[in-house]
Amino acid sequence: MTCGHCVNAVTEEVSAIPGVTEVSVDLESGSLKVISDAPVDFDRIVEAVAEAGDYSVS
């Protein structure tokens, strides 16, 4: 990720996952923190990040 637009795109896609209540993306470190009120399948998060643009989870 290189800019605020990237952060917004990832935040929007991951926030749309059912059960997700909070998403925090740190541009400098590239970290993503997801808080949910129910278990969320990790693969669904990976898919949402990929849908946001040319990003990946490692």
C-alpha positions in Angstrom: 0.0 0.0 0.0 1.3 3.4 -0.9 -1.4 6.0 0.0 -4.6 6.8 1.9 -6.6 5.6 -1.1 -5.1 2.1 -0.6 -6.0 2.2 3.1 -9.6 3.3 2.4 -10.0 0.6 -0.3 -8.8 -2.2 2.0 -10.8 -0.8 5.0 -14.0 -0.7 2.9 -13.7 -4.2 1.5 -12.8 -5.9 4.8 -15.5 -3.9 6.7 -18.1 -5.4 4.4 -17.4 -8.9 5.7 -20.3 -10.0 7.9 -19.4 -9.9 11.6 -16.5 -7.4 11.2 -17.0 -4.5 13.5 -13.7 -2.6 13.2 -10.9 -2.5 10.7 -7.6 -0.7 11.3 -5.0 -0.4 8.5 -1.5 1.1 9.2 -0.1 2.5 6.0 3.5 2.8 7.4 3.8 -0.8 8.6 1.2 -2.3 6.2 -0.6 -4.0 9.1 -4.2 -4.8 9.2 -6.2 -5.4 12.4 -9.7 -6.8 12.2 -12.1 -7.0 15.1 -15.3 -9.0 14.8 -18.3 -10.0 16.9 -18.1 -13.6 15.5 -15.4 -15.8 14.0 -14.4 -14.7 10.5 -12.8 -17.1 8.0 -9.2 -15.9 7.4 -9.6 -16.8 3.7 -12.5 -14.3 3.4 -10.2 -11.6 4.8 -7.5 -12.5 2.2 -10.1 -12.4 -0.6 -11.4 -9.0 0.6 -7.9 -7.5 0.6 -7.3 -8.8 -2.9 -10.6 -7.4 -4.1 -9.5 -4.0 -2.8 -6.6 -3.8 -5.3 -3.3 -5.3 -5.9 -2.7 -6.2 -2.3 -1.9 -9.5 -0.5 -1.8 -10.8 3.0 1.3 -12.5 4.3 
